[in-house]
């Protein structure tokens, strides 16, 4: 399981272009991966991401089973966008 998480983490770093300059901010349910330019956004997200996740799961009647979902913040970008996917693994990318 640890090897799978390590491979997932490395893949996300390569895919997001942040292999050399990144930081990880962990919450109860998320691993927020960001660079220096996005530190303020990462801090803001970490303050409410877990609450939103639990609220949505409660509203949908789902059990909370996922822990440490990778949430990658990519900056800079001329347009703001985001996506979430469950295949081949759960991740959220914000750019």
Buried (B, 14 or more C-beta within 10 A) or exposed (E): EEEEEEEBBEBBBEEBEBEEEBEBBEBEBBBBBBBEEBBEBBEEBBEEBBEEBEEEBEEEEEEEEEEBBBBBBBBEEEEEEEEEEEEEBEBBBBB
